[in-house]
Amino acid sequence: MVSGKSHILLKAAFAAGAAQYQRDGADEILRVLADGTKHDAAALIFWNRALSKHDVLANDGYQPETLTALGDPYASTKAHRKLLKLHEPLRIDDLKYDYRGTQLYQNALAPAGFADGMSACLISDDGQYTGMLHLSASHFHSFDDDARDLISALSPIVAELCRRQSSGYPILRLREDCKAALFDGHDSPRPVISREMSAVVFDPHFKDFISYFLAGPAATVSGLWTSDSGTVALEITRTAGVASGKGDVALIVETPVELPFGLTAREAEVTDRIAWGRSNQQIASELGISIRTVTTHVENILVKMAQESRSGVAAVAIGAGLRRLDSHSTHP
């Protein structure tokens, strides 16, 4: 087998997990893979179910015109149909016909200087087609049996990553000033690469909130969370436990509070309750202030948000992440 194959697979699995919250994680998989396959170019292409087309998730070495040919055009070829039947990687030399004489090879791969290639169709654990992994090399017979075995072992990892992408699970780029964590509501929270651990995950009430969130259908939720250490803004996104092999986990991104629209802290509290459908009387009761004061706050909020109705304020507040998640911890 390839020297260090287990190490390569471990690094690729870690990169696949990182790709859920860091866009260059998918690119890192291809860079790690080069240690075992010695390819000159590689691409990870996922099947975008929403648009019924193939899109590029990661690319290492292909020029745009070649990359385009390896998407939908390649998917319509006889080689792709064979891949779908076999569920294992295929090299050019494995085909029983002259692939180098095909139109796609002559028009896209040969002009780019590639003499050898290997591809794999990616199938998730539940049997879904999720995309393709392509590798090319400038010399004939570059991909030996060890390289093929490595791709075969790696395929389930990248298939799950492509499935998540095709299902609409967002890939986020984290802000420099944020804290972050991965949490499934059961096991201990896990850190995120190169980010300070989120403090909110240690709030006793937050565990219940994450459990409710992951049990529901929502892909993401954002809002404010107040604890003994203060108020922070949260963006919580459902993502996959690729490296651990477990089900969905929540990516928690915690950033300092930056109230938009020039809102004061009290106006933000009133806005939150408007977003949750509270009446002025209910808001007054919950905050311990008079109805007249609430009315004044509402009027100010309408002006600052440039809205004409409470429903408009609610819509803008939800979009801006102004809901107080800690006040409604059983209803993410």
Secondary structure, DSSP 8 states (H G I E B T S, - for coil): --TTHHHHHHHHHHHHHHTTT-THHHHHHHHHHHHHH--SEEEEEEEETTTTEEEEEEEES--HHHHHHTTHHHHTSHHHHHHHHH-S-EEGGGSSS-GGGSHHIIIIITTTT--EEEEEEEE-TTS-EEEEEEEEESSTT---HHHHHHHHHHHHHHHHHHHHHHTT-------TT-EEEEE-SSS--B--TTS-B-SGGGSHHHHHHHHHHHHSS-SEEEEEEEETTEEEEEEEEEEEETTTTEEEEEEEEEEE---GGG--HHHHHHHHHHHTT--HHHHHHHHT--HHHHHHHHHHHHHHHT-SSHHHHHHHHHHTT-SBGGGGTT--
